[in-house]
Structure formats: structure tokens, C-alpha cells
Amino acid sequence: MNGNEESSVSRVIRPHHSKLTALVRLLDNAAIFLSLVFLLEWTGMPVSLPYLWLGLGGSVFFGFFAEALEVYQSWRGSPFSREARRLAFAWVCAIVVLVAVLFLTKTATLFSRKIILVWFVTVLVLLVGLYGGRRLLLAFFRNRGRNRKTVAIVGANALGKRLQVAIVEMPWLGYQFVGYYDDREPGRLLQSCTPLLGDLKKLYEDARHHRIACLFITLPMSAEKRIRSILAHLGDSTLSVFYVPNFFVFNLLYSRWDMLQGIPVISVYDTPFRGVDGMLKRAEDLVLGSLILLLISLPMLIIAIGVKLSSPGPVIFKQRRYGFNGQEIIVWKFRTMTVCEDGEDVKQAKKNDARVTPFGAFLRRTSLDELPQFINVLQGTMSIVGPRPHAVAHNEQYRRLIPGYMLRHKVKPGITGLAQINGFRGETDTLEKMAMRVRHDIEYIRHWSLWLDLKIIFLTIFKGFRSPNAY
């Protein structure tokens, strides 16, 4: 092996794979499969081959959705309610898909609906109980000093303080915070970073005498030489050292770690809909979009007749908008105005706008004018949930005024979105209103999940159809 090869191998960073996570996956599968077997035995029903396949299917589908919903990521320090919601949603999705498979394959008659229902509830309670019990058990031992480690931070700065708060406010993490080390002048230190244990010489002394077990370095990435020096000195100790890079200085969009042949990379601007997540999002749009379009077909026909009778002009108004990755798409709406503007200068509708027809005003207030966009969803140019598409002229205007405005186009535009259920719908007569809408759009992309989509769709029914700003 030559020098270059040795250098490349030595610089490979391996991802952390917890053996506990593998054990948790095994216990989950066992809980799902064996609970069905025990339920059959308890009710006196034979453990037949179809039921064994049912249990196996439940385990496989749950594993898929649990991975998609990040159930198996490290939830240390996060509220249990958040973990329990994702856990429950993964199992609900697994059962829904399993029942759909039974229906499509016409094998549902082989199974007892009562058994499936009781199995569903039993596994749900069992999984939540197992995860909650594991947390309580770990907290019990850590609160009594078991698996408890003394922790210090190098870097009395904002990132260090943020890390301290996470450690102190959650004692069940198993960490006991003791203080900071920093050799800068007192005037350069964040005053709220207390207690200050000393400078770096004191750190090296405490490390040699095993006074601390873990050390987090929160110095900025620009302090590379200083960090190298600290690591070189601590190499002569048994201290566990972690470096915390301050990626929060960047405007991260759906940030996540990835590895390229052992080289860690982090996304700064990216879309959440890559690979399996993209397929899940498309499946959600196709299934829900088809069902909704089926339900609203009659109301759409009535609205179309109303538009045609209320004013001259086409029933459907088509306008150019920006779609995924900023590509132009054609968005459909019921015509609500006497004009069909789609040029370089498009004026937003205002209160008492003379261009809006009386019937069109009703459609705009109730968002019924946007129902044809479910056709856009099935076409694949839009999604049910996502940032609302703006006219091309408005995009060109606001991209120059609002930093990061075009990042909202890293996903498909939607019929409804996080901004709409939070009241930012309709006219944006000030730059601040548009900036707040964009802020919610970016937050949606950062925190996207199937659960968030369903939550937005549900809240749209109660919040999204009416707004005092929709003219």
C-alpha cells in the first residue's frame, strides 16, 4: 500500500452503528410477529400459514415505515411523545398497507377482522410500552449514577451554551455537566457560560487525572490549528473527545449527513424528496389526490357551470408558475376574474378588486377556485402539500428582495401548505407578509415528513379554506 492509499484509508470516517439499534429492530419484529401467534393461541384459533404470512408482512411493512419515519435514529434527549407519535404512525401505516394488500389480492376473507383489529391495538400498546419502558429503565440507572459521565466543554461561546442547556435540562441523558475550558481573554467569552474551570493547561491536567470523562469541543471551524493542538495534547489521555462543528451558521435546508467513500458531507441546500422519500411523496399524492378528486368531481361540475353562467370567458384559468427546481409549469384554477393575466406584470387581487366577479369572490374566499389543481397533482407538476405557487412575475420580483426565496422551489408547489394553515394566505401587500410566507415554506421543507403532510391536510379543512386576506 502506497502513502496516498494509506492517507485515504486513515481519513475514512465510519458511521456509528449502534448494536442497541439492531437489538431494538429485532425486538420490534418479535413483538409484532409473536403477538399475533400468542393472540391466535389465546383465542383457540389455529396458527395457519396465512396468519404466519400476515405476521411476517406486518413486521416487514413496519420496518419499512419505521425507517422512513426515522424511528430508529437516536432519540436520546428528545421528548418521548415525539418518538411515540412516529412509532404509532409507522404501525398505522403498516396496517393500512397490509389491509390494502389483502383487499387487492382478495385474501381478506381468510382472516378474522376481529383478530386483525385486536392485533393492531395490542402491537400498538406493546411497541409504545417497550420504547417507554426502555427510556424509564435507562433513566432509572442514570439517575442513580449508573452509566453517568462527567462532561465539559471547550469553547465558552453560543454553541457551547446551546450544548450545555441540552445537557443540563435533560439529566436522563446520562451526562453530568461540570463546566467550560477556555484560554481566551475574559472579554471574549460568553458571560453566561459558567462555571469556567480554567484554561487549556488546566484541561490537560484534569484529563490526565481522569477528572472528566467526556469533552465536547465547540470551537469554530476557523480555529483549525488550535483544535489540532488540543487534540494532540489530549491524545496522551483516556478522555473521550467529540468535536461539534457549528453548521448552524449556515442557512441549512433539509440538512442531513451523507457519506461518500468514507468522506462525511452535509447537505446545505437540498430537497427532502430523494429516493424512497420521493416515491412516498408521489404515492401520497396519487392515492389521496385520486380519492379527493373523486369526491369533489360533482362540486367541481357545479362550480364550472356557475363560472360559465356568471361571466363571459373560459371556465378554467391557466397561468404560468414556477414548479420544482424553478421550472415553469401551468397551474389550473377556476376563473374568478374578468381578465386572465399571465404576462410580465401580474397584479395581486386586492380588497374590493373590480376584476373579481361576484361568484369569483365567493370561490376565492373559500379556496374553491383551486380545486382543479388536483388535476395538476395527478399530472405530477404539483403536490397536495407544499409551498403555494406564485405567478412568474411575482417570483422574479421577490427573488431579488427576499434572501433564500427560490429555496421554496426545492419541492413541488402545493395546493395547501404550512404557511396557509398559519394564516399567510391571500394578498401579500407588504414585503414582511411575503417573507413570513417564505419562512413557513422553508420550515416545511426542513421538517418534512408524511405525518406533517397529513397534519397540514387535516388542519386545512378547518383553517385553510377561509381567510380574511383572501380577496
C-alpha positions as a printed NumPy array, in Angstrom:
array([[  0.   ,   0.   ,   0.   ],
       [  1.499,   3.355,  -1.021],
       [  1.461,   6.569,   1.009],
       [ -1.525,   8.025,  -0.804],
       [ -3.597,   4.889,  -0.172],
       [ -2.633,   4.852,   3.496],
       [ -3.618,   8.513,   3.782],
       [ -7.014,   7.937,   2.173],
       [ -7.795,   4.925,   4.369],
       [ -6.752,   6.678,   7.569],
       [ -9.039,   9.595,   6.771],
       [-12.167,   7.477,   6.337],
       [-14.815,   8.305,   8.954],
       [-17.076,   5.375,   9.708],
       [-20.739,   5.991,  10.55 ],
       [-21.808,   4.969,  14.031],
       [-23.978,   1.868,  14.053],
       [-25.401,   1.116,  17.472],
       [-25.667,  -2.559,  18.433],
       [-28.607,  -1.497,  20.587],
       [-30.457,  -0.299,  17.466],
       [-30.038,  -3.728,  15.867],
       [-31.414,  -5.33 ,  19.038],
       [-34.365,  -2.904,  19.085],
       [-35.235,  -3.806,  15.475],
       [-35.146,  -7.495,  16.4  ],
       [-37.393,  -6.931,  19.43 ],
       [-39.861,  -4.928,  17.323],
       [-40.161,  -7.716,  14.765],
       [-40.516, -10.298,  17.519],
       [-43.224,  -8.241,  19.255],
       [-45.243,  -7.893,  16.044],
       [-44.927, -11.497,  14.894],
       [-45.188, -13.299,  18.247],
       [-48.088, -11.173,  19.49 ],
       [-50.168, -12.456,  16.571],
       [-49.158, -16.051,  17.326],
       [-49.998, -15.67 ,  21.036],
       [-53.308, -13.991,  20.159],
       [-54.289, -16.928,  17.94 ],
       [-53.321, -19.414,  20.65 ],
       [-55.255, -17.454,  23.262],
       [-58.454, -17.346,  21.165],
       [-58.142, -21.019,  20.222],
       [-57.693, -20.347,  16.513],
       [-55.198, -22.441,  14.525],
       [-51.84 , -20.85 ,  13.714],
       [-52.205, -21.363,   9.983],
       [-49.802, -20.452,   7.195],
       [-51.849, -17.393,   6.072],
       [-51.617, -15.915,   9.57 ],
       [-47.865, -16.553,   9.659],
       [-47.555, -14.638,   6.376],
       [-49.73 , -11.9  ,   7.895],
       [-47.373, -11.558,  10.867],
       [-44.346, -11.519,   8.592],
       [-45.963,  -8.871,   6.397],
       [-46.706,  -6.713,   9.422],
       [-43.063,  -6.916,  10.513],
       [-41.75 ,  -6.053,   7.039],
       [-44.092,  -3.112,   6.464],
       [-43.498,  -1.75 ,   9.958],
       [-39.737,  -1.942,   9.429],
       [-40.103,  -0.012,   6.177],
       [-42.222,   2.788,   7.642],
       [-40.191,   2.909,  10.863],
       [-37.075,   3.519,   8.769],
       [-38.864,   6.129,   6.633],
       [-40.107,   7.957,   9.74 ],
       [-36.66 ,   7.767,  11.429],
       [-37.928,   5.74 ,  14.377],
       [-34.531,   4.075,  14.7  ],
       [-32.495,   7.268,  14.786],
       [-31.042,   8.336,  18.133],
       [-33.869,   9.907,  20.145],
       [-31.699,  10.485,  23.189],
       [-32.731,  13.823,  24.653],
       [-35.928,  14.163,  22.589],
       [-39.392,  14.1  ,  24.211],
       [-40.888,  10.621,  24.302],
       [-44.158,  11.961,  22.896],
       [-42.414,  12.743,  19.606],
       [-40.89 ,   9.276,  19.404],
       [-44.217,   7.64 ,  20.344],
       [-46.091,   9.551,  17.619],
       [-43.696,   8.388,  14.918],
       [-43.774,   4.86 ,  16.289],
       [-47.575,   4.756,  16.279],
       [-47.8  ,   6.323,  12.82 ],
       [-45.353,   3.739,  11.421],
       [-47.519,   0.894,  12.737],
       [-50.751,   2.518,  11.476],
       [-49.211,   2.895,   8.007],
       [-48.057,  -0.732,   8.101],
       [-51.558,  -1.978,   8.944],
       [-53.188,   0.241,   6.297],
       [-50.854,  -1.092,   3.597],
       [-51.296,  -4.663,   4.854],
       [-55.097,  -4.403,   4.724],
       [-54.873,  -2.832,   1.26 ],
       [-52.764,  -5.773,   0.069],
       [-55.292,  -8.249,   1.482],
       [-58.105,  -6.381,  -0.267],
       [-56.32 ,  -6.174,  -3.63 ],
       [-55.269,  -9.832,  -3.535],
       [-58.793, -10.857,  -2.476],
       [-57.428, -12.792,   0.504],
       [-59.107, -10.716,   3.239],
       [-61.762, -13.436,   3.725],
       [-59.04 , -15.788,   5.032],
       [-58.648, -13.705,   8.166],
       [-60.796, -12.685,  11.103],
       [-61.387,  -8.932,  11.202],
       [-61.657,  -9.145,  14.979],
       [-58.229, -10.812,  15.226],
       [-56.627,  -8.161,  12.989],
       [-58.204,  -5.326,  14.993],
       [-57.125,  -6.762,  18.358],
       [-53.644,  -7.475,  16.927],
       [-53.391,  -3.873,  15.725],
       [-54.26 ,  -2.442,  19.15 ],
       [-52.097,  -4.98 ,  21.008],
       [-48.977,  -4.251,  18.95 ],
       [-49.542,  -0.504,  19.223],
       [-49.701,  -0.669,  23.02 ],
       [-46.825,  -3.151,  23.149],
       [-44.458,  -1.077,  20.999],
       [-45.156,   2.171,  22.835],
       [-44.78 ,   0.317,  26.134],
       [-41.462,  -1.247,  25.115],
       [-39.971,   2.056,  23.991],
       [-41.3  ,   3.933,  27.001],
       [-40.13 ,   1.213,  29.373],
       [-36.649,   1.264,  27.875],
       [-36.445,   5.005,  28.468],
       [-37.638,   4.673,  32.048],
       [-35.147,   1.896,  32.733],
       [-32.219,   3.883,  31.342],
       [-33.326,   6.978,  33.263],
       [-33.599,   4.91 ,  36.456],
       [-29.999,   3.721,  36.224],
       [-28.592,   7.074,  35.083],
       [-30.33 ,   8.983,  37.866],
       [-28.597,   6.645,  40.305],
       [-25.177,   7.238,  38.86 ],
       [-25.046,   4.204,  36.577],
       [-23.661,   4.874,  33.103],
       [-23.252,   8.532,  34.131],
       [-20.385,  10.557,  32.709],
       [-18.869,  13.903,  33.685],
       [-18.853,  16.27 ,  30.724],
       [-17.009,  19.506,  29.982],
       [-16.966,  21.869,  27.012],
       [-14.06 ,  23.647,  25.324],
       [-15.345,  26.945,  23.981],
       [-17.321,  29.441,  26.047],
       [-19.415,  30.562,  23.086],
       [-23.023,  30.438,  21.835],
       [-22.728,  26.869,  20.52 ],
       [-21.199,  25.735,  23.808],
       [-24.052,  27.333,  25.729],
       [-26.596,  25.647,  23.487],
       [-24.945,  22.3  ,  24.187],
       [-24.828,  22.985,  27.937],
       [-28.565,  23.717,  28.031],
       [-29.288,  20.419,  26.234],
       [-27.2  ,  18.515,  28.781],
       [-28.423,  20.248,  31.953],
       [-32.127,  20.286,  31.096],
       [-32.174,  16.563,  30.335],
       [-30.399,  14.67 ,  33.137],
       [-31.656,  11.353,  31.757],
       [-29.051,  11.741,  29.004],
       [-26.575,  10.292,  31.476],
       [-24.273,  13.337,  31.391],
       [-23.22 ,  15.479,  34.352],
       [-22.033,  18.878,  33.14 ],
       [-19.106,  20.298,  35.152],
       [-18.036,  23.418,  33.24 ],
       [-16.037,  25.116,  30.491],
       [-12.395,  25.363,  29.494],
       [-11.231,  28.38 ,  27.502],
       [ -7.93 ,  30.28 ,  27.386],
       [ -9.191,  33.422,  25.687],
       [ -9.406,  36.776,  27.435],
       [-12.482,  37.164,  29.706],
       [-13.897,  39.904,  27.465],
       [-14.15 ,  37.45 ,  24.543],
       [-16.058,  34.801,  26.497],
       [-19.827,  34.469,  26.607],
       [-20.647,  35.595,  30.144],
       [-23.483,  33.077,  30.576],
       [-21.055,  30.183,  30.017],
       [-20.431,  29.145,  33.62 ],
       [-18.699,  27.734,  35.536],
       [-15.293,  28.383,  33.931],
       [-12.97 ,  25.584,  35.069],
       [ -9.791,  27.12 ,  33.695],
       [ -7.613,  27.416,  30.615],
       [ -6.321,  24.661,  28.344],
       [ -3.422,  23.816,  30.678],
       [ -5.994,  23.072,  33.383],
       [ -7.886,  20.925,  30.86 ],
       [ -4.813,  18.812,  30.102],
       [ -4.136,  18.375,  33.821],
       [ -7.743,  17.337,  34.558],
       [ -7.691,  14.917,  31.597],
       [ -4.539,  13.201,  32.86 ],
       [ -6.058,  12.812,  36.337],
       [ -9.374,  11.426,  34.949],
       [-11.45 ,  14.256,  36.441],
       [-13.702,  14.354,  33.392],
       [-14.916,  11.535,  31.159],
       [-16.175,  13.345,  28.04 ],
       [-15.186,  16.549,  26.333],
       [-17.049,  18.458,  23.639],
       [-15.094,  20.948,  21.53 ],
       [-17.317,  23.765,  20.239],
       [-14.617,  25.999,  18.772],
       [-15.329,  27.453,  15.295],
       [-14.071,  25.604,  12.231],
       [-11.745,  28.537,  11.517],
       [ -9.746,  27.6  ,  14.65 ],
       [ -8.274,  24.502,  12.972],
       [ -4.714,  24.938,  14.312],
       [ -5.983,  25.455,  17.838],
       [ -8.199,  22.368,  17.622],
       [ -5.299,  20.291,  16.266],
       [ -3.15 ,  21.384,  19.201],
       [ -5.863,  20.459,  21.722],
       [ -6.343,  17.023,  20.154],
       [ -2.579,  16.408,  20.124],
       [ -2.362,  17.111,  23.867],
       [ -5.449,  15.051,  24.702],
       [ -4.029,  12.092,  22.774],
       [ -1.989,  11.449,  25.915],
       [ -5.139,  10.727,  27.966],
       [ -8.101,   8.367,  28.027],
       [-10.611,  11.198,  27.638],
       [-13.467,  10.711,  25.145],
       [-13.395,  13.73 ,  22.834],
       [-16.14 ,  14.947,  20.477],
       [-15.94 ,  17.829,  18.032],
       [-19.162,  19.786,  17.472],
       [-18.989,  21.644,  14.124],
       [-21.084,  24.787,  14.074],
       [-23.128,  24.17 ,  10.95 ],
       [-25.839,  26.416,  12.389],
       [-24.029,  29.437,  10.955],
       [-25.379,  28.309,   7.567],
       [-28.97 ,  28.557,   6.364],
       [-29.415,  24.796,   6.155],
       [-32.283,  23.456,   4.048],
       [-33.254,  19.869,   4.891],
       [-29.757,  19.235,   6.265],
       [-28.598,  15.655,   6.678],
       [-25.375,  13.694,   6.823],
       [-24.19 ,  11.527,   3.982],
       [-21.02 ,   9.57 ,   3.234],
       [-19.025,   9.44 ,   0.006],
       [-16.462,   6.631,   0.33 ],
       [-15.943,   7.443,   3.984],
       [-15.94 ,  11.215,   3.46 ],
       [-18.677,  12.879,   5.552],
       [-20.734,  15.512,   3.738],
       [-23.685,  17.569,   4.893],
       [-26.357,  18.987,   2.638],
       [-26.81 ,  22.741,   2.799],
       [-29.472,  23.255,   0.125],
       [-31.283,  20.058,  -0.833],
       [-34.698,  18.559,  -1.407],
       [-36.171,  16.049,   1.062],
       [-37.685,  14.058,  -1.8  ],
       [-34.801,  11.915,  -2.959],
       [-35.032,   8.153,  -3.413],
       [-37.641,   6.424,  -1.268],
       [-38.937,   9.679,   0.242],
       [-39.694,  10.948,  -3.25 ],
       [-41.623,   7.774,  -4.05 ],
       [-43.549,   8.038,  -0.769],
       [-44.482,  11.636,  -1.51 ],
       [-45.622,  10.723,  -5.032],
       [-47.63 ,   7.745,  -3.739],
       [-49.288,  10.034,  -1.176],
       [-50.244,  12.483,  -3.936],
       [-51.586,   9.786,  -6.25 ],
       [-53.642,   7.959,  -3.617],
       [-55.055,  10.966,  -1.759],
       [-55.323,  13.063,  -4.931],
       [-57.362,  10.391,  -6.697],
       [-59.698,   9.929,  -3.713],
       [-60.211,  13.675,  -3.249],
       [-60.765,  14.255,  -6.97 ],
       [-63.393,  11.507,  -6.935],
       [-65.168,  13.181,  -4.011],
       [-65.098,  16.692,  -5.477],
       [-65.989,  15.805,  -9.063],
       [-69.654,  16.757,  -8.615],
       [-68.927,  20.053,  -6.773],
       [-66.383,  20.907,  -9.497],
       [-69.034,  20.358, -12.175],
       [-71.458,  22.663, -10.329],
       [-68.76 ,  25.321,  -9.893],
       [-67.83 ,  25.088, -13.57 ],
       [-71.458,  25.751, -14.54 ],
       [-71.555,  28.672, -12.1  ],
       [-68.41 ,  30.215, -13.57 ],
       [-69.738,  29.879, -17.106],
       [-73.135,  31.404, -16.278],
       [-71.836,  34.219, -14.051],
       [-69.493,  35.917, -16.535],
       [-68.165,  35.548, -20.08 ],
       [-64.85 ,  33.771, -20.574],
       [-63.254,  30.366, -20.068],
       [-64.158,  28.192, -17.077],
       [-60.535,  27.259, -16.335],
       [-57.858,  29.926, -15.911],
       [-54.35 ,  28.653, -16.707],
       [-51.308,  30.573, -15.504],
       [-47.567,  30.035, -15.663],
       [-45.985,  29.372, -12.26 ],
       [-42.622,  28.146, -11.023],
       [-42.571,  24.464, -10.104],
       [-39.958,  22.042,  -8.83 ],
       [-36.389,  23.35 ,  -9.305],
       [-37.781,  26.595, -10.696],
       [-39.126,  25.057, -13.906],
       [-42.219,  26.67 , -15.38 ],
       [-45.497,  24.771, -15.045],
       [-49.092,  25.536, -15.989],
       [-51.401,  25.75 , -12.966],
       [-55.166,  25.305, -13.32 ],
       [-57.793,  27.309, -11.42 ],
       [-61.426,  28.166, -11.854],
       [-61.578,  31.619, -13.42 ],
       [-62.583,  34.192, -10.798],
       [-61.822,  37.425, -12.673],
       [-62.948,  39.165, -15.815],
       [-59.307,  39.06 , -17.01 ],
       [-56.763,  36.24 , -17.439],
       [-53.431,  37.916, -16.672],
       [-50.242,  35.957, -17.284],
       [-47.675,  38.452, -18.505],
       [-44.673,  40.328, -17.166],
       [-46.861,  42.396, -14.831],
       [-49.431,  40.462, -12.781],
       [-51.264,  42.402, -10.071],
       [-52.365,  40.571,  -6.942],
       [-56.058,  40.649,  -6.108],
       [-56.923,  43.306,  -3.537],
       [-59.934,  44.016,  -1.376],
       [-62.925,  45.109,  -3.495],
       [-60.922,  44.399,  -6.657],
       [-63.042,  45.352,  -9.674],
       [-61.573,  42.497, -11.724],
       [-63.071,  39.839,  -9.417],
       [-66.563,  38.632, -10.342],
       [-69.193,  38.226,  -7.577],
       [-69.168,  34.438,  -7.959],
       [-65.374,  34.534,  -8.233],
       [-65.14 ,  36.403,  -4.917],
       [-67.   ,  33.56 ,  -3.226],
       [-64.706,  30.979,  -4.823],
       [-61.59 ,  32.894,  -3.744],
       [-62.751,  33.346,  -0.144],
       [-63.405,  29.616,   0.211],
       [-60.423,  28.445,  -1.929],
       [-62.829,  26.509,  -4.149],
       [-61.197,  28.135,  -7.184],
       [-58.134,  25.958,  -6.526],
       [-59.906,  22.587,  -6.804],
       [-58.742,  21.999, -10.43 ],
       [-55.197,  21.891,  -9.098],
       [-55.838,  18.307,  -8.004],
       [-55.539,  17.578, -11.728],
       [-52.092,  19.197, -11.568],
       [-51.311,  16.849,  -8.669],
       [-52.162,  13.759, -10.713],
       [-50.151,  15.181, -13.628],
       [-47.137,  15.37 , -11.319],
       [-46.483,  19.108, -11.615],
       [-47.881,  19.881,  -8.155],
       [-48.313,  18.186,  -4.793],
       [-51.209,  18.294,  -2.343],
       [-48.948,  19.821,   0.324],
       [-46.148,  22.228,  -0.45 ],
       [-45.369,  25.927,  -0.903],
       [-48.095,  27.748,  -2.832],
       [-47.007,  28.543,  -6.404],
       [-46.7  ,  32.219,  -7.291],
       [-47.045,  33.83 , -10.683],
       [-43.776,  34.009, -12.639],
       [-43.808,  37.807, -12.458],
       [-44.091,  37.679,  -8.638],
       [-41.272,  35.145,  -8.4  ],
       [-38.945,  37.39 , -10.367],
       [-39.92 ,  40.317,  -8.16 ],
       [-39.489,  38.664,  -4.757],
       [-36.372,  36.6  ,  -5.518],
       [-34.5  ,  39.916,  -5.619],
       [-35.998,  41.165,  -2.351],
       [-36.13 ,  38.119,  -0.039],
       [-32.919,  36.135,   0.628],
       [-33.398,  32.415,   0.006],
       [-36.746,  32.965,  -1.739],
       [-36.023,  30.449,  -4.515],
       [-35.262,  27.678,  -1.992],
       [-39.02 ,  27.138,  -1.706],
       [-38.784,  25.597,  -5.178],
       [-36.679,  22.652,  -3.948],
       [-40.024,  20.822,  -3.686],
       [-43.14 ,  20.748,  -5.839],
       [-45.635,  23.545,  -5.183],
       [-48.733,  22.531,  -3.255],
       [-52.454,  23.212,  -3.031],
       [-52.034,  23.882,   0.679],
       [-49.041,  24.291,   2.937],
       [-47.641,  25.231,   6.318],
       [-47.95 ,  28.946,   5.539],
       [-51.629,  28.63 ,   4.651],
       [-52.683,  26.892,   7.885],
       [-50.765,  29.55 ,   9.834],
       [-52.754,  32.399,   8.298],
       [-50.423,  33.504,   5.498],
       [-52.867,  33.091,   2.667],
       [-54.23 ,  35.557,   0.144],
       [-52.863,  39.015,  -0.52 ],
       [-49.276,  39.774,   0.472],
       [-49.422,  43.569,   0.28 ],
       [-46.201,  44.029,   2.265],
       [-42.754,  42.533,   1.892],
       [-42.932,  41.318,   5.5  ],
       [-46.012,  39.189,   4.777],
       [-44.328,  37.527,   1.821],
       [-41.163,  36.983,   3.867],
       [-43.22 ,  35.24 ,   6.576],
       [-44.887,  33.042,   3.966],
       [-41.48 ,  32.076,   2.565],
       [-40.204,  31.401,   6.095],
       [-43.003,  28.875,   6.693],
       [-42.333,  27.289,   3.295],
       [-38.662,  26.785,   4.194],
       [-39.636,  25.365,   7.591],
       [-41.897,  22.857,   5.847],
       [-39.023,  21.659,   3.642],
       [-36.678,  21.397,   6.621],
       [-39.062,  19.305,   8.709],
       [-40.95 ,  17.36 ,   6.066],
       [-42.494,  14.018,   6.969],
       [-45.589,  12.07 ,   5.963],
       [-47.01 ,  12.868,   9.367],
       [-46.532,  16.612,   8.768],
       [-48.296,  16.334,   5.387],
       [-51.309,  14.586,   6.911],
       [-51.413,  17.115,   9.748],
       [-51.437,  20.028,   7.267],
       [-54.171,  18.381,   5.167],
       [-56.288,  17.836,   8.298],
       [-55.819,  21.419,   9.555],
       [-56.551,  22.823,   6.089],
       [-60.118,  21.541,   6.433],
       [-60.586,  23.807,   9.475],
       [-58.147,  26.666,   8.815],
       [-57.102,  26.733,   5.199],
       [-60.342,  27.322,   3.282],
       [-61.205,  30.697,   4.738],
       [-59.018,  33.724,   5.343],
       [-59.729,  37.439,   5.832],
       [-56.87 ,  38.172,   3.406],
       [-58.279,  36.118,   0.519],
       [-59.889,  38.529,  -1.943]])
